[in-house]
Amino acid sequence: MALVPVPPIHDGPLFPEVDMGAEPSAPTVRATVVQASTVFYDTPATLDKAERLLAEAAGHGSQLVVFPEAFVGGYPRGCTFDFGVTIDNRTAKGKEEFRRYHASAINVPGPEVDRLAAMAGKYKVHLVMGVIERDRYTLYCTVLFFDSQGGYLGKHRKVMPTALERIIWGFGDGSTIQVFSTQIGKIGAAICWENRMPLLRTAMYAKGIEIYCAPTADARPIWQSSMTHVALEGGCFVLSANQFCRRKDYPPPPEYVFSGTEEELIPDSVVCAGGSVIISPSGSVLAGPNYDGEALISADLDLGEIARAKFDFDVVGHYSKPEVLSLIVRDHPTKPVTFTSASEKTHEGAHK
C-alpha cells in the first residue's frame, strides 16, 4: 500500500490553550482518503481490508479517514451494471446477479455498522465510509459517519443515482442531507455526481460544512475540475476518495463479464484509475490526484484556511442575495405508506 507522506503535526491536544497575548492559531487536522478496491461479493473480506487500511492510516497520525463510494458492497462496473435489463424485460441471469449484489449489501443499523463503529473507536479516528445499504429489498448508495470514540453519527443516502445506477439503487430524500459537528470540524458528504447538483451543494454550504467529503466512482481527469470548484465555491476542504480497481478485483468470467471489453482485459487491466484528491478552500491541491494504484493519500488541513477563503467569498453569507435568490430544502423523510392507528382515528372523529 503506497502512502503519500505528509509532514509531522504537533502531538498535543487538538485545541490547545491559547496565550491571550499571542496570535491565536487554528487547529490542524490530518486527513486521509483511501484509494482501494472492494473485495467484490465478499463483504466480510472487504471489512477486513477496511480495518487494515484504517489501522495503517491511524498509524501515520490520521484523525479523519474517508473511503470511496460503495466500498462495502461494491460498485458494479461492467455488464453486470445493467443486471440484464432491457425496456420490457429482465433476464434470469440478471435477477440472480442482483440477488448476489443484494446479499453483499448491509443493513443500517446492523452488525457491519457495529463493526465499523468499533474500528473507528479502536483506532481513534473519524471515519467516513461508502456502503451499499440494504433496506429490505431496496438498495441505496450510502455514506456512513463515525466519530473517533466509536459513535455512529448518521448517514447520507445518494439523492440522485446516475444513469443505470437508477435501476439498482433507490433514491435518497432530504432527511439525510446532513452535516455533523465533530471535534475536528463540520463534516458531510455528497456522492459522485451529486456534487454536480448546485442546489444540493448549496444546502450543504448552508449547514456550515467545513470538511466536504466526495466519495466517487468517477476517475476521469475532468472530475478534478469539479472538486476544485466545490472547494472554491464552498470555502471548504474537499476530500474525494475513489477506488482503484483492476480486472482481477472482480470475479472472473463467466461469473462476471465486462460488457464489450472483456476479451481485451487481462487480470492486471485497470478498470478504475482512482484520481483521489484533497483540495484546500483556496483551490490548492494538497495531495493527489493519484492514478498509480491503491494508496493512502494524506494531507494536513489548516482549518484557519476556511476563514481566509470565506473572507473572499461566502456563498451563503456576504456573497448571497436572499432577496433575489433563495432555496427551500425539504429535509424531512418521505415514506410511501403512512399508518394511522384506530385509536387516533377515533380521537380525530370525536373532535369533528
VEXDREN-2710 file (C-alpha; in Angstrom, 1 decimal):
% VEXDREN-2710
k/r/px/py/pz
1/MET/0.0/0.0/0.0
2/ALA/1.6/3.3/-1.1
3/LEU/1.4/6.1/1.4
4/VAL/1.7/9.7/0.3
5/PRO/3.8/11.3/3.1
6/VAL/2.9/14.5/4.9
7/PRO/5.0/16.5/7.4
8/PRO/4.5/15.7/11.1
9/ILE/2.0/17.6/13.2
10/HIS/2.0/18.6/16.8
11/ASP/1.2/15.7/19.2
12/GLY/-0.5/17.9/21.8
13/PRO/-4.3/18.4/22.2
14/LEU/-6.4/19.2/19.2
15/PHE/-7.5/22.5/20.6
16/PRO/-4.6/23.7/22.8
17/GLU/-5.0/26.6/25.2
18/VAL/-4.1/29.9/23.6
19/ASP/-2.0/32.6/25.3
20/MET/-4.1/35.7/25.0
21/GLY/-1.0/37.7/24.4
22/ALA/-0.1/35.6/21.4
23/GLU/-1.8/35.4/18.0
24/PRO/-4.4/32.6/18.1
25/SER/-3.8/29.8/15.7
26/ALA/-6.4/27.4/14.1
27/PRO/-6.2/23.7/14.7
28/THR/-4.7/21.3/12.1
29/VAL/-6.4/18.1/11.2
30/ARG/-4.6/15.2/9.4
31/ALA/-6.9/13.6/6.9
32/THR/-6.5/10.6/4.6
33/VAL/-8.5/9.5/1.6
34/VAL/-8.3/5.8/0.9
35/GLN/-7.9/4.7/-2.7
36/ALA/-8.5/0.9/-2.8
37/SER/-10.8/-1.7/-4.3
38/THR/-13.7/-3.6/-2.7
39/VAL/-13.4/-7.4/-2.4
40/PHE/-16.4/-7.8/-4.7
41/TYR/-19.2/-10.1/-3.5
42/ASP/-17.3/-10.7/-0.2
43/THR/-18.4/-8.2/2.4
44/PRO/-16.5/-9.8/5.4
45/ALA/-13.3/-9.7/3.4
46/THR/-13.9/-6.1/2.5
47/LEU/-14.4/-5.2/6.1
48/ASP/-11.2/-6.9/7.0
49/LYS/-9.4/-4.9/4.3
50/ALA/-11.0/-1.7/5.5
51/GLU/-9.7/-2.4/9.0
52/ARG/-6.1/-2.9/7.7
53/LEU/-6.3/0.3/5.8
54/LEU/-7.7/2.2/8.7
55/ALA/-5.0/0.9/11.1
56/GLU/-2.3/2.0/8.6
57/ALA/-3.8/5.4/8.3
58/ALA/-4.1/5.8/12.0
59/GLY/-0.5/4.7/12.4
60/HIS/0.5/7.7/10.4
61/GLY/-1.5/10.1/12.6
62/SER/-4.7/10.4/10.6
63/GLN/-7.6/11.8/12.5
64/LEU/-10.1/11.5/9.6
65/VAL/-10.2/8.7/7.1
66/VAL/-12.6/8.8/4.0
67/PHE/-13.3/5.7/2.0
68/PRO/-14.7/5.6/-1.6
69/GLU/-18.2/5.3/-2.9
70/ALA/-19.7/1.8/-2.4
71/PHE/-16.6/0.4/-0.8
72/VAL/-18.6/-2.0/1.3
73/GLY/-20.9/-3.8/-1.1
74/GLY/-19.1/-2.8/-4.2
75/TYR/-19.6/-0.6/-7.3
76/PRO/-20.8/-3.0/-10.1
77/ARG/-18.9/-1.9/-13.1
78/GLY/-19.2/-3.6/-16.5
79/CYS/-22.1/-5.6/-17.9
80/THR/-23.5/-6.6/-14.5
81/PHE/-24.2/-2.9/-14.1
82/ASP/-27.3/-3.3/-16.2
83/PHE/-28.3/-6.6/-14.5
84/GLY/-29.7/-7.9/-17.7
85/VAL/-32.3/-5.1/-18.0
86/THR/-33.9/-4.0/-21.3
87/ILE/-37.0/-2.0/-21.8
88/ASP/-39.8/-4.6/-21.1
89/ASN/-37.6/-7.5/-19.8
90/ARG/-35.3/-8.8/-17.0
91/THR/-33.2/-11.8/-17.6
92/ALA/-32.9/-14.7/-15.2
93/LYS/-29.1/-14.2/-15.0
94/GLY/-29.6/-10.5/-14.3
95/LYS/-32.0/-11.3/-11.5
96/GLU/-29.6/-13.7/-9.9
97/GLU/-26.8/-11.1/-10.2
98/PHE/-29.0/-8.7/-8.3
99/ARG/-29.7/-11.3/-5.7
100/ARG/-26.0/-11.7/-5.0
101/TYR/-25.4/-8.0/-5.0
102/HIS/-28.3/-7.6/-2.6
103/ALA/-26.7/-10.2/-0.3
104/SER/-23.4/-8.2/-0.3
105/ALA/-25.2/-5.1/1.0
106/ILE/-25.5/-4.2/4.7
107/ASN/-28.4/-3.2/7.0
108/VAL/-28.2/0.2/8.7
109/PRO/-28.2/-0.4/11.7
110/GLY/-26.7/-3.8/11.6
111/PRO/-23.7/-5.9/12.6
112/GLU/-21.4/-4.5/9.9
113/VAL/-22.2/-0.9/11.1
114/ASP/-21.4/-2.0/14.7
115/ARG/-18.0/-3.4/13.4
116/LEU/-17.2/-0.1/11.6
117/ALA/-18.1/1.8/14.7
118/ALA/-15.8/-0.4/16.8
119/MET/-13.0/0.1/14.2
120/ALA/-13.3/3.9/14.4
121/GLY/-13.2/3.7/18.2
122/LYS/-10.3/1.3/18.3
123/TYR/-8.1/3.4/16.1
124/LYS/-9.4/6.8/17.4
125/VAL/-10.3/8.2/14.0
126/HIS/-13.3/9.8/12.5
127/LEU/-14.5/7.5/9.7
128/VAL/-16.5/8.2/6.6
129/MET/-17.4/5.0/4.7
130/GLY/-19.2/4.4/1.4
131/VAL/-21.5/1.4/1.6
132/ILE/-24.4/-0.2/-0.3
133/GLU/-27.2/-0.1/2.2
134/ARG/-30.0/-2.7/2.2
135/ASP/-33.4/-1.5/3.3
136/ARG/-35.5/-4.7/2.9
137/TYR/-35.3/-5.3/-0.8
138/THR/-34.3/-1.8/-2.0
139/LEU/-30.6/-0.8/-2.1
140/TYR/-29.2/2.6/-1.5
141/CYS/-25.7/4.1/-2.2
142/THR/-25.0/5.5/1.2
143/VAL/-22.2/7.1/3.2
144/LEU/-21.9/6.3/7.0
145/PHE/-20.2/8.6/9.5
146/PHE/-18.5/7.6/12.8
147/ASP/-16.7/9.7/15.4
148/SER/-13.3/8.8/17.0
149/GLN/-15.0/7.4/20.1
150/GLY/-16.7/4.8/18.0
151/GLY/-20.1/6.5/17.9
152/TYR/-22.3/6.2/14.8
153/LEU/-23.3/9.7/13.8
154/GLY/-25.6/9.1/10.9
155/LYS/-25.8/8.6/7.1
156/HIS/-26.3/10.2/3.8
157/ARG/-28.2/8.4/1.0
158/LYS/-27.4/9.3/-2.6
159/VAL/-30.3/11.6/-3.6
160/MET/-30.0/11.0/-7.4
161/PRO/-28.3/7.9/-8.7
162/THR/-26.7/8.4/-12.1
163/ALA/-27.8/6.8/-15.3
164/LEU/-28.2/3.0/-15.0
165/GLU/-27.5/3.3/-11.2
166/ARG/-31.2/4.1/-11.0
167/ILE/-32.1/0.5/-12.0
168/ILE/-30.4/-1.0/-8.9
169/TRP/-30.4/1.8/-6.3
170/GLY/-33.2/3.7/-4.7
171/PHE/-33.4/7.5/-4.3
172/GLY/-32.5/9.2/-1.1
173/ASP/-34.5/12.0/0.4
174/GLY/-33.8/15.3/2.1
175/SER/-33.6/13.8/5.6
176/THR/-30.1/12.5/5.0
177/ILE/-28.6/15.7/3.7
178/GLN/-26.7/16.2/6.9
179/VAL/-23.6/17.9/8.3
180/PHE/-22.2/16.6/11.5
181/SER/-20.4/18.7/14.1
182/THR/-17.4/16.8/15.4
183/GLN/-14.2/17.6/17.3
184/ILE/-12.3/18.1/14.1
185/GLY/-14.9/20.3/12.3
186/LYS/-18.2/20.1/10.5
187/ILE/-18.3/17.1/8.2
188/GLY/-20.7/16.0/5.5
189/ALA/-20.7/14.2/2.1
190/ALA/-22.2/14.2/-1.4
191/ILE/-21.7/11.1/-3.5
192/CYS/-20.2/11.2/-7.0
193/TRP/-22.4/13.2/-9.4
194/GLU/-24.5/14.6/-6.6
195/ASN/-21.5/17.0/-6.5
196/ARG/-22.7/18.4/-9.8
197/MET/-26.1/19.4/-8.3
198/PRO/-25.8/23.1/-7.4
199/LEU/-28.9/23.2/-5.1
200/LEU/-27.7/20.1/-3.1
201/ARG/-24.3/21.8/-2.7
202/THR/-25.9/25.0/-1.6
203/ALA/-27.9/23.1/1.1
204/MET/-24.6/21.6/2.4
205/TYR/-23.0/25.1/2.5
206/ALA/-26.0/26.4/4.4
207/LYS/-25.5/23.7/7.0
208/GLY/-22.0/25.0/7.6
209/ILE/-19.9/22.2/6.1
210/GLU/-16.1/22.6/6.6
211/ILE/-14.8/19.2/5.5
212/TYR/-16.7/18.2/2.4
213/CYS/-16.3/14.5/1.6
214/ALA/-16.9/13.4/-2.0
215/PRO/-16.7/9.6/-2.4
216/THR/-16.9/8.9/-6.1
217/ALA/-16.6/6.3/-8.9
218/ASP/-15.5/8.9/-11.4
219/ALA/-11.8/8.6/-12.4
220/ARG/-11.8/11.0/-15.3
221/PRO/-9.4/13.9/-15.2
222/ILE/-12.3/16.3/-15.5
223/TRP/-13.5/15.2/-12.1
224/GLN/-10.6/17.3/-10.6
225/SER/-12.2/20.4/-12.0
226/SER/-15.5/19.7/-10.2
227/MET/-13.6/19.1/-6.9
228/THR/-11.7/22.3/-7.2
229/HIS/-14.8/24.3/-8.0
230/VAL/-16.6/22.8/-4.9
231/ALA/-13.7/23.8/-2.7
232/LEU/-13.7/27.4/-4.0
233/GLU/-17.4/27.7/-4.1
234/GLY/-18.0/26.4/-0.6
235/GLY/-14.8/27.7/1.1
236/CYS/-14.3/24.2/2.5
237/PHE/-11.8/21.4/2.3
238/VAL/-12.8/18.7/-0.3
239/LEU/-11.7/15.1/0.2
240/SER/-12.5/12.9/-2.8
241/ALA/-11.9/9.2/-2.5
242/ASN/-12.3/6.7/-5.4
243/GLN/-11.5/3.1/-5.8
244/PHE/-8.5/1.8/-7.8
245/CYS/-9.6/-1.5/-9.4
246/ARG/-8.1/-4.0/-11.7
247/ARG/-9.9/-6.7/-13.6
248/LYS/-8.7/-9.3/-11.0
249/ASP/-10.5/-7.4/-8.2
250/TYR/-13.8/-8.7/-9.7
251/PRO/-14.9/-12.3/-10.1
252/PRO/-13.6/-14.0/-13.3
253/PRO/-15.7/-14.7/-16.3
254/PRO/-18.3/-16.2/-16.9
255/GLU/-19.3/-15.3/-13.3
256/TYR/-18.7/-11.6/-14.0
257/VAL/-18.2/-10.2/-17.5
258/PHE/-17.3/-6.7/-18.6
259/SER/-19.6/-5.9/-21.5
260/GLY/-17.9/-5.2/-24.8
261/THR/-14.3/-5.2/-23.3
262/GLU/-13.9/-8.5/-21.6
263/GLU/-11.8/-10.0/-24.4
264/GLU/-9.5/-7.0/-24.2
265/LEU/-8.8/-7.3/-20.5
266/ILE/-6.1/-9.2/-18.6
267/PRO/-6.2/-9.7/-14.8
268/ASP/-4.0/-6.6/-14.3
269/SER/-6.0/-4.3/-16.6
270/VAL/-7.1/-1.1/-14.8
271/VAL/-10.9/-0.7/-14.8
272/CYS/-11.0/2.3/-12.4
273/ALA/-7.9/4.5/-12.2
274/GLY/-8.7/6.3/-9.0
275/GLY/-7.8/10.0/-9.0
276/SER/-8.4/10.5/-5.3
277/VAL/-7.5/14.0/-4.1
278/ILE/-7.5/16.5/-1.2
279/ILE/-8.1/20.2/-2.1
280/SER/-8.0/23.3/0.2
281/PRO/-10.6/26.1/0.4
282/SER/-8.4/28.2/-1.7
283/GLY/-8.4/25.6/-4.5
284/SER/-4.9/24.4/-3.9
285/VAL/-4.3/20.7/-4.3
286/LEU/-2.9/19.4/-1.0
287/ALA/-2.5/15.7/-2.0
288/GLY/-3.1/13.7/-5.2
289/PRO/-4.6/13.1/-7.6
290/ASN/-3.3/9.6/-7.6
291/TYR/-3.7/7.4/-10.7
292/ASP/-0.9/4.9/-9.8
293/GLY/-2.6/2.2/-7.8
294/GLU/-4.0/1.6/-4.3
295/ALA/-2.8/4.2/-1.9
296/LEU/-3.4/6.2/1.3
297/ILE/-3.4/9.9/0.3
298/SER/-3.0/12.2/3.2
299/ALA/-2.7/16.0/4.0
300/ASP/-2.7/18.3/7.0
301/LEU/-5.8/20.6/6.9
302/ASP/-5.2/24.0/8.4
303/LEU/-8.7/24.9/9.5
304/GLY/-7.8/28.6/9.5
305/GLU/-7.8/28.4/5.7
306/ILE/-11.6/28.3/5.9
307/ALA/-11.9/31.7/7.3
308/ARG/-9.3/33.1/5.0
309/ALA/-11.3/31.7/2.0
310/LYS/-14.7/32.9/3.3
311/PHE/-13.3/36.5/3.6
312/ASP/-13.1/36.4/-0.2
313/PHE/-16.3/34.6/-0.9
314/ASP/-19.0/33.2/1.4
315/VAL/-21.6/31.7/-0.9
316/VAL/-24.4/31.6/1.8
317/GLY/-23.2/34.7/3.7
318/HIS/-22.0/38.0/2.5
319/TYR/-22.0/36.9/-1.2
320/SER/-25.6/35.7/-1.1
321/LYS/-28.6/37.7/-2.4
322/PRO/-31.6/36.2/-0.5
323/GLU/-33.9/39.0/-1.6
324/VAL/-33.3/37.8/-5.2
325/LEU/-32.3/34.1/-4.9
326/SER/-33.4/31.6/-2.3
327/LEU/-33.6/27.9/-1.8
328/ILE/-36.2/25.7/0.0
329/VAL/-34.9/22.3/1.2
330/ARG/-37.4/19.7/2.4
331/ASP/-35.3/17.9/4.9
332/HIS/-37.9/15.5/6.3
333/PRO/-38.2/11.8/5.5
334/THR/-40.6/10.8/2.8
335/LYS/-42.5/7.5/3.2
336/PRO/-44.6/5.5/0.6
337/VAL/-47.0/4.3/3.3
338/THR/-48.2/6.1/6.5
339/PHE/-50.3/4.2/9.1
340/THR/-52.8/5.9/11.4
341/SER/-53.9/3.8/14.4
342/ALA/-57.5/3.1/15.1
343/SER/-57.3/5.0/18.4
344/GLU/-56.0/8.1/16.6
345/LYS/-58.9/7.9/14.1
346/THR/-61.4/7.6/17.0
347/HIS/-59.8/10.6/18.7
348/GLU/-59.9/12.6/15.5
349/GLY/-63.6/11.7/15.0
350/ALA/-64.6/12.8/18.5
351/HIS/-63.4/16.3/17.7
352/LYS/-65.2/16.7/14.4
END
